[in-house]
């Protein structure tokens, strides 16, 4: 069978294998990897998790292995909705919630529900690279809006929306991660959030708010979610991957009940229902207060890792290297001097310094970001972060020096 002759055309739209390669790097023992955005295993309280799993089997028996409602286990949906009040400032009921197989499926269900070929979707520049894999499946056109140290630049968004309107077009969706953005690590302040939801409401564009890292704040809680500012116009997506564990493969969408009904129809053709066993475990774990305790411990661990990362950058960074200073989440975004190719530098760094990161172009729709790259400090053992940052900085310094020699012809 010549398989290349029978693949669907959409496979050409999602040909970026960056994420697959990132996960491979995480398994290489000889490489200090700042690449994949994995949580630290130390945040998983294994004994408590095992006890809860046993309780679920003893209490629910074989029902834990049966199919479940497409919208999700009712008790879990009620718990999620109840928790969104004190945590997010959002009033919700179980009817406002659908449980998904992780945050990626949540985005895919929203895309399936909203997007037609040729539709326009607004994304941040840079933005979460796996979101591209989801949205590209639907053959959409991207409008990229630059971020700064305060997230998506809403002034540029307003100009883009106005230009689309002038051309007789409109965006179908705005995708944003306003809190501890991936890859930038930046957070949108309250006034900019208000302006964003006002703009989206004025142009009648739903917002997909990716809330994956928002509970992992350090010194202080972030501003209210976009969902809290506009409950009817925001599709709120979050995940248990960062606050429980990614292996459970569960997330959720909060949206108005008529939208949830449409998402359930879309999910029937996806996986019918998310893991019944996983949902019951997460519910029982959360009901007992164990998840909130885990989140508190996770914040302290990731803050310590963030601090080590920033201190090491301050100590070892060569002149011209700039970086963001996140108040939560997993990521630092770095910008090297112009003329540095972070993709070529990555191959050299893995080979010569045994260190890895993610090159910048993967996070842009148009291949920009050649001199930028992302570091994830969440997964690498804290005792190794300083050495890893030193290796990254030596790699940058080597390429800055090589660029200088090339320019003067040495």
Beta strands, then each sheet from edge to edge (+ up, - down):
strand 1: 32-33
strand 2: 97-100
strand 3: 120-125
strand 4: 141-148
strand 5: 151-152
strand 6: 171-176
strand 7: 206-210
strand 8: 234-239
strand 9: 251-254
strand 10: 322-323
strand 11: 331-335
strand 12: 355-356
strand 13: 358-359
strand 14: 372-376
sheet 1: 1+ 12+
sheet 2: 2+ 9- 8+ 7+ 6+ 3+ 4+ 5-
sheet 3: 10+ 11- 14+ 13-
end
